[in-house]
């Protein structure tokens, strides 16, 4: 098997210290956070303030290696679904993705709203969201009680 290594490009600053406190999704809140890019990558932020939303790839650094393939979504304890049909943080590779809304960019810091990451979460990548996508099916989520 090929060994895969990632090197963080920065980290998240947020008020959330544990998963019990964090919201289940970046879409469900307007809480603000900060993405601090390491200075050696700061030039890579050129023109990023021209995008309203970014996709942030990060590492769930405060979790162990335990996960289940069939789980109850946080908002639906009456439902069993496959792990990959959820955004559960407990995953085989502990990689998280969140869509954030850019408030401002100053130097090597992106100030944003919609934080659902824990304080200190290592950031692996940032990608702009450049187009609207019309979702045609949303599976079990269509019956969620906590829709944004």
C-alpha positions in Angstrom: 0.0 0.0 0.0 1.2 3.5 -0.8 2.0 5.7 2.1 0.2 9.1 1.9 1.4 12.1 3.9 -0.2 15.5 4.1 1.5 18.7 5.5 -0.8 21.3 7.0 -0.8 24.7 5.3 -2.3 26.5 8.3 -4.8 26.1 11.1 -8.3 27.2 12.2 -9.1 29.5 15.1 -12.6 29.0 16.5 -14.4 29.1 19.8 -15.1 25.3 19.6 -12.8 23.1 21.7 -14.8 19.8 21.5 -17.1 18.1 19.1 -19.9 18.2 21.6 -19.9 22.0 21.3 -19.4 22.4 17.6 -22.3 22.6 15.2 -22.9 19.7 12.9 -22.4 21.8 9.7 -20.9 25.0 8.6 -24.3 25.8 6.9 -26.1 25.8 10.2 -24.5 28.8 11.9 -23.1 32.2 11.4 -20.3 31.9 13.9 -17.1 33.5 12.9 -13.7 31.9 12.7 -10.2 32.5 11.3 -8.1 30.5 8.9 -4.4 31.2 9.5 -2.3 30.2 6.6 1.4 29.7 7.3 3.3 32.7 6.0 5.2 30.7 3.4 1.9 30.0 1.7 0.5 33.5 2.0 1.2 34.5 -1.7 -1.2 31.7 -2.6 -4.1 33.8 -1.3 -3.8 36.4 -4.1 -7.2 37.1 -5.5 -9.0 34.8 -3.1 -11.0 37.7 -1.6 -12.8 37.7 -5.0 -14.7 34.6 -3.9 -17.6 34.6 -1.5 -17.3 31.0 -0.5 -14.4 28.6 -0.1 -14.1 24.8 0.4 -11.7 24.1 3.3 -10.1 20.7 3.6 -8.9 20.0 7.2 -7.8 17.2 9.5 -9.9 16.0 12.5 -7.0 16.2 14.9 -8.8 15.5 18.1 -10.4 12.2 17.1 -9.2 8.7 17.5 -9.2 6.0 14.8 -12.6 4.6 15.8 -15.6 4.7 13.4 -18.6 2.7 12.4 -19.8 2.1 8.8 -23.5 2.3 9.8 -24.4 5.3 12.1 -27.2 7.5 13.3 -26.9 11.0 11.9 -26.6 13.6 14.7 -30.1 14.9 14.1 -31.8 11.6 13.3 -31.3 9.0 16.0 -34.2 7.0 14.5 -32.3 6.5 11.2 -29.4 4.1 10.3 -27.3 5.3 7.3 -23.9 4.5 5.9 -21.0 6.6 7.1 -20.3 7.9 3.6 -23.8 9.3 3.4 -23.0 11.7 6.2 -20.6 14.4 7.3 -19.7 12.5 10.5 -16.2 13.5 11.7 -15.5 9.9 12.7 -14.1 8.5 9.4 -11.4 6.1 8.2 -9.1 9.0 7.2 -10.3 11.8 9.5 -10.4 14.3 6.7 -13.1 17.1 7.0 -14.4 19.5 4.4 -16.4 22.7 5.1 -17.9 25.4 3.0 -17.1 28.8 4.5 -18.2 32.3 3.7 -15.4 34.8 3.4 -15.8 37.9 5.5 -12.4 39.4 4.8 -8.8 38.5 4.0 -6.0 40.3 5.8 -2.4 39.2 5.2 -2.3 35.5 5.7 -5.6 35.3 7.6 -9.1 34.5 6.1 -11.8 35.7 8.4 -15.0 33.7 7.8 -18.4 32.7 9.0 -19.9 29.3 9.2 -17.2 27.7 11.4 -17.8 24.1 12.4 -14.1 23.1 12.9 -12.4 22.8 16.3 -9.8 25.3 17.4 -6.4 24.3 16.1 -7.7 22.1 13.3 -4.9 21.7 10.7 -5.8 23.0 7.3 -4.8 20.8 4.4 -6.1 22.8 1.4 -8.4 25.7 0.3 -10.3 25.8 -2.9 -12.7 28.5 -4.2 -16.3 27.7 -5.0 -16.8 29.3 -8.3 -20.2 28.1 -9.5 -23.6 27.4 -8.0 -24.6 23.7 -8.0 -28.2 22.8 -8.1 -28.6 19.7 -5.9 -31.1 17.3 -7.5 -31.3 14.7 -4.7 -30.5 15.0 -1.0 -31.2 11.5 0.2 -32.2 11.2 3.9 -31.3 14.9 4.4 -34.6 16.0 2.8 -36.5 15.0 5.9 -34.1 16.7 8.4 -35.7 18.7 11.1 -32.8 21.2 11.5 -32.6 22.4 7.9 -30.8 25.8 7.6 
